[in-house]
Amino acid sequence: MPKANRRVAICGGGIFRPDLWHGENAEEGVAIAYQDLLRQCPNLGADDIDAVMMSYFSDHLNQQLCMGWIIQDYLGLHNKPGYRVESGGSTPLDALINAYYMIQSGFFDVILIPGWEWMCEVDVASTNEMIASAADTDWDFPVGGYYNAYYAAIEVRHMQLYGETCEDLGRIAVKNHNNSTHIPFSQWVSQRGTAPITLDDYWKSRMVCWPYRVLNNAVMSEGACCVLMAAEEKVSRFTDTPMWITGVGLGTDSMRPGDRTADFVYAGFKDEAKIYPDFVKSPKTPYPDMANFASLHVAAKRAYAQAGITNPLKEIDLMELFTPYDGVELCLYEDLGLCGRGEGKYMIREGVVEPGGECPVQLSGGLTSTGHPVGATSLYYTTFLYWQLAGKVKEICGPGGLQVPNAKRALITGHGGTGCQGGVIIFERD
């Protein structure tokens, strides 16, 4: 029978490192990630798993419909209930949230979440075109709508309204790439080694779509991750260091970012709109405009309410944000309530989000450097947060690992499209 309001925890995660083409196919990569999970959770057996929640974004990239069936078969779990979640870049975060709700319902106690994406079997241009088909294919896509352009337009609007500079974007890029040099499985380390970069290196990197340079953009990756989630009464079988889910929030917004200048669903957000600059004509609904992510803002409010958080900057020890372009990170400082609207630039300028800062962001290196195999992405960074809250970063990443001392609470986001759907999860340790 259903047992509502049970505590639910992450019990571990296994990885197949993100990189360019490895040689292994997707099912082999997922199996390697599953084997890594089994090493961490030696008591885990097939009989313990009640259901499998598959996370992958693109049938096109897999060149295969119903890829989840193959994965279950390959893992020896094809007699288990199997589900697939797909919501663009938000896919793995939605998989986590859906698994959480399924365990909360009481119908399942233990769920395995395998996530993967193989983005390197076609050329980069074709991959970008396949990803762009998640935009509006009637209106935006036919006139050249690719995500590089969408996100560049969003960031240019934010720069126009609130005055951050290309140097601020460079500071974020340098922070994240240098953080990734402490992650032995990061794609950046695989390709470029562990030498730190500087702002001079950033200025020398190729322009992609102004204001974004190569180092501001998410990498193309293939990789896999398997996360284990369990109800409270089963957790001790798998781990002594559970990471509890204490807050969950979801939000949505219009598919076309240009429609957000008349976003009447958010017309009541007066506090967010009242500082709208007076040197530009105010749109009908000043929040979110094209410059911010209202779906993540409402998702955060819902997650904070459940977790009892009133001051996220003071109450959360670190964050891993879904930021396929560095300007998104700056905007999310604002949308997640770490600072006021238009003040995100000060978070990076003053070192608040740097390692050792008040609230470090992207200590993993994130999507622009450590890896972004879409269906596995948020699972990777959930696993990283699990290591953080368990105090295992130096054990797993080596003595140079960026462990936050005594970290107790963490946050992760995910979103699809240009923020068309967004989710926030709060994690805590005992």
Secondary structure, 3 states (H helix, E strand, C coil): CCCCCCCEEEEEEEEEEEECCCCCCHHHHHHHHHHHHHHHCCCCCHHHCCEEEEECCCHHHHCCCCHHHHHHHHHCCCCCCEEEECCHHHHHHHHHHHHHHHHHHCCCCEEEEEEEEECCCCCHHHHHHHHHCCCCCCCCHHHCCCHHHHHHHHHHHHHHHHCCCHHHHHHHHHHHHHHHCCCCCCHHHHHHCCCCCCHHHHHHCCEEECCEEHHHECCCCEEEEEEEEEEHHHHCCCCCCCEEEEEEEEEECCCCHHHHHHCHHHCCCHHHHCCCCCCCCCCCCCCCCCCCCHHHHHHHHHHHHHHCCCCHHHHCCEEECCCCEHHHHHHHHHHCCCCCCCCHHHHHHCCCCCCCCCCCECCCCCCCCCCCCHHHHHHHHHHHHHHHHHCCHHHHHCCCCCCCCCCCEEEEEEEECCCCEEEEEEEECC
